[in-house]
Amino acid sequence: MKKYFLKDIKEISLENYNRIFEINPDCKVIHHKYNTFEYWTIENFLLQPIAANEFILKNYVCIERDDKINPSYHPAKQMSFPQFTFYHIKEFLMETVIQQTILKKSYKDYIDKNLPDIEKKAMLDNTWDTYSNLACRNIKVYNRNNEPHTDPFILGCNLYLTDNAEGTALYKKKFKDVVVTSDIEGFALYGKEYINHMQRYFDERKNDTFVNDGWVNLTQNKDWEWYHTISGKFNSISMYRGSYYHAPVLSSKLEDDEIRHTLVFGYFASSPEEENFLYDIEVNKWKY
């Protein structure tokens, strides 16, 4: 997807940028731990969330993706940002990942490298993808894209910039007589049999030509079972593993064209070695 901008980002001064997107020094990180899944939330994240939301919506063009759905099957319109945008937020998120030992990597692995500052910044920028999701209730549902998906990145972080979001629903995939929470769990337990099953499932979705004129929140059907919703509290961040099956939840109180805006930060492994390391940890969790 191409990046289109209403005006050059350089037109905003660094002083104004830092003021609009200033992080609240008193924001609070909370670890939500359950038997089979976990996630993190950061509450009261920005000092001026309303101004941040207005800045993004006024200064960037909202465009449709080239295809009806994007690779992750998310139904929303999207705005993609330059790689260097929101650097200080990426830095804060990375520090949170380290301090909370979310990815089982040490502070030294990420920060204490003998690199010039500009190279450290480039490395951090390259591991976080940033874009906005703009969803509304009357958005069309193609190819059953209201059903759960996984993300291509290791961690997904949603910053809720409107107060009308319910959050992100987590699902278990029904397979044989069991349910699984992620592709990794399915593969760890059943190997290629599960991967083939999911390929058939996504082919079935892709070939389903029915179009629904409005969003439908899924709770349960023959393939999926809802088990938890991560809150979409205004001015909070939710951080969860991209391998979890999930889907956005839109409030029934939304007007048809009312926007639910989340600023998304997705963390990718900085190297193939890190990706393999994290994947092995996840697989070993299921004692494959």
C-alpha positions in Angstrom: 0.0 0.0 0.0 1.3 3.4 -0.9 1.7 6.3 1.6 -0.2 9.5 0.8 0.1 12.6 2.9 -2.0 15.8 2.9 1.1 17.8 3.7 4.8 17.2 4.3 5.4 16.1 7.9 8.3 18.6 8.1 5.8 21.4 8.3 5.1 20.7 11.9 7.8 21.9 14.3 9.5 19.4 16.6 8.2 21.4 19.6 4.6 21.1 18.5 5.0 17.4 17.6 6.4 16.6 21.0 3.6 18.6 22.7 0.8 16.9 20.8 2.2 13.4 21.2 3.8 13.8 24.7 3.6 10.6 26.8 2.1 10.9 30.2 5.0 10.2 32.7 2.4 8.7 35.1 1.0 6.2 32.6 0.6 2.7 34.1 1.6 -0.7 32.6 -0.6 -3.6 33.7 0.1 -7.3 33.1 -3.1 -9.3 32.6 -2.1 -13.0 33.1 -4.3 -16.0 32.6 -3.7 -19.7 32.5 -3.4 -20.0 28.7 -2.9 -16.4 27.5 -1.7 -13.0 28.6 -1.5 -9.4 27.4 -0.5 -5.9 28.7 -2.3 -2.6 28.9 -0.9 0.9 29.4 -3.5 3.3 30.7 -3.6 7.2 30.4 -0.9 7.0 27.8 -0.8 10.4 26.2 -1.2 13.8 27.9 -3.3 15.1 24.9 -5.0 12.2 23.2 -7.8 14.3 21.7 -5.2 16.6 20.1 -3.2 13.6 18.8 -6.3 12.1 17.2 -7.3 15.4 15.6 -3.8 16.0 14.2 -3.7 12.6 12.5 -7.1 12.9 11.0 -6.5 16.4 9.8 -3.0 15.9 8.4 -3.2 12.5 6.6 -5.4 11.4 3.8 -7.6 8.4 4.5 -7.4 5.9 1.6 -8.8 2.5 0.9 -6.3 -0.4 0.4 -5.7 -1.6 -3.1 -7.6 -4.9 -2.4 -10.8 -5.4 -0.6 -9.0 -6.8 2.4 -5.5 -6.5 3.6 -3.2 -9.5 4.3 -4.3 -9.7 8.0 -8.0 -9.6 7.0 -8.7 -6.5 9.0 -11.7 -4.7 7.5 -10.7 -1.1 8.3 -9.5 1.7 6.1 -5.8 2.3 6.9 -3.3 5.1 7.0 0.4 4.2 6.7 3.0 6.5 8.2 6.7 7.3 7.4 9.1 4.9 9.2 10.5 7.7 11.4 7.1 8.8 12.7 6.2 8.4 16.4 9.8 7.4 17.3 9.5 8.3 21.0 6.4 6.1 21.3 8.3 3.2 19.7 11.1 3.8 22.1 8.7 3.7 25.1 7.1 0.5 23.8 10.5 -1.1 23.4 11.5 -0.2 26.9 8.2 -1.6 28.1 8.9 -4.9 26.3 12.3 -5.0 27.9 11.2 -4.1 31.4 8.3 -6.5 31.4 10.5 -9.3 29.8 7.7 -9.8 27.3 10.0 -11.2 24.6 12.5 -12.9 27.0 15.3 -10.7 25.6 17.7 -8.6 27.7 18.0 -4.8 27.8 21.5 -5.3 26.5 20.3 -7.1 23.4 18.4 -4.1 22.2 20.0 -1.0 23.6 23.7 -1.5 24.6 25.0 -1.9 21.1 28.2 -0.2 20.0 26.4 1.8 17.3 26.0 5.5 16.6 22.7 6.9 17.9 21.4 7.4 14.3 21.9 3.6 13.6 20.2 2.7 16.9 17.2 4.8 15.9 17.2 3.2 12.4 17.2 -0.2 14.0 14.3 0.6 16.3 12.3 2.2 13.5 12.8 -0.8 11.3 11.4 -3.2 13.9 8.1 -1.3 14.5 5.5 -0.8 11.7 3.0 2.0 12.4 -0.4 2.8 10.8 -3.9 3.9 11.7 -7.0 1.7 11.6 -10.2 3.5 10.9 -13.2 1.3 11.4 -16.9 2.0 11.4 -20.1 0.0 11.7 -21.2 0.4 8.1 -18.0 -0.9 6.6 -18.6 -3.8 4.2 -17.7 -7.3 5.3 -16.0 -9.2 2.4 -14.9 -12.9 2.5 -16.0 -13.2 6.1 -13.2 -10.8 7.2 -15.1 -10.2 10.5 -13.8 -13.6 11.5 -10.5 -13.8 13.5 -7.1 -13.4 12.0 -3.4 -13.4 13.2 -0.9 -10.6 12.6 2.4 -10.8 10.7 4.2 -9.1 13.6 5.2 -10.6 16.9 3.5 -8.0 19.1 0.5 -5.9 18.3 0.0 -2.6 20.2 -3.3 -0.6 19.7 -3.4 3.0 21.0 -7.1 3.9 21.2 -7.6 7.5 20.2 -11.4 7.6 20.2 -13.6 6.8 23.2 -16.1 4.6 21.2 -14.1 1.3 21.0 -14.9 -1.9 22.8 -11.6 -3.5 22.1 -10.1 -6.6 20.6 -11.7 -10.0 20.9 -9.6 -13.2 21.4 -10.8 -16.5 19.9 -10.0 -20.2 19.9 -10.1 -22.1 16.7 -12.2 -25.3 16.8 -10.2 -28.3 15.5 -11.4 -31.9 15.8 -12.5 -32.1 19.5 -10.2 -29.3 20.8 -9.7 -25.6 20.5 -6.4 -23.7 20.0 -5.5 -20.1 20.6 -2.9 -19.6 17.9 -1.3 -21.1 14.7 1.8 -21.8 16.7 -0.2 -23.9 19.3 -2.0 -25.7 16.5 1.3 -26.6 14.8 3.0 -27.5 18.0 0.2 -30.0 18.8 -0.8 -31.3 15.4 2.0 -30.4 13.0 1.2 -30.2 9.3 -2.3 -31.6 9.7 -3.3 -28.3 11.5 -1.5 -26.1 8.9 -3.4 -27.8 6.1 -6.6 -27.4 8.0 -6.1 -23.7 8.3 -5.1 -23.4 4.6 -8.4 -25.0 3.7 -10.3 -22.7 6.1 -8.7 -19.5 4.6 -9.4 -20.8 1.0 -13.0 -21.3 2.0 -13.2 -17.7 3.3 -11.5 -16.3 0.2 -14.0 -18.0 -2.0 -17.0 -16.9 0.0 -18.6 -14.2 -2.2 -21.3 -13.0 0.3 -21.0 -9.3 1.1 -22.5 -7.9 4.3 -23.3 -4.2 4.3 -22.3 -3.7 8.0 -19.9 -5.0 10.6 -20.9 -8.0 12.6 -19.1 -8.9 15.9 -18.5 -12.6 16.0 -19.0 -14.6 19.2 -19.2 -18.2 18.0 -19.7 -20.3 14.9 -18.7 -23.7 13.6 -15.0 -22.5 13.4 -14.5 -20.1 16.3 -15.2 -19.7 20.0 -14.8 -16.3 21.7 -13.1 -16.4 25.1 -11.9 -12.9 26.0 -12.1 -9.2 25.0 -9.2 -6.9 25.6 -10.6 -3.5 26.6 -10.3 -0.6 24.1 -10.3 2.0 26.8 -9.8 5.6 25.5 -6.1 6.7 25.6 -4.9 3.2 26.5 -2.6 0.8 24.7 -3.2 -2.9 24.5 -0.2 -5.1 23.7 -0.7 -8.8 22.8 1.0 -11.5 20.8 0.2 -11.3 17.1 -0.1 -15.1 16.9 -3.3 -15.0 19.0 -6.4 -15.3 16.9 -8.2 -12.0 17.3 -10.7 -9.5 15.7 -11.8 -5.9 16.4 -15.0 -5.4 18.4 -17.2 -2.5 17.3 -19.7 -1.0 19.7 -23.4 -1.2 18.8 -23.7 2.4 20.0 -21.6 3.7 17.1 -23.2 5.7 14.4 -22.8 4.2 10.9 -20.0 6.5 9.8 -18.5 7.2 13.2 -14.8 6.4 13.2 -13.1 4.0 15.7 -9.5 5.1 15.4 -6.6 3.1 16.7 -2.9 3.9 16.1 -1.2 0.5 15.6 2.4 -0.4 16.4 3.5 -3.8 15.3 6.8 -5.2 16.4 8.8 -7.4 14.0 11.9 -9.4 15.0 15.1 -7.4 14.3 16.8 -10.5 12.8 16.0 -14.1 11.7 17.9 -15.3 14.8 15.6 -13.4 17.1 12.5 -14.6 15.2 13.6 -18.3 15.5 14.5 -17.8 19.2 11.0 -16.4 20.0 9.3 -19.0 17.8 11.1 -21.8 19.6 10.0 -20.4 23.0 6.4 -20.4 21.9 6.5 -23.9 20.4 8.2 -25.3 23.5 5.5 -23.9 25.7 3.2 -26.5 24.2 5.7 -29.4 24.9 5.7 -30.4 21.2 
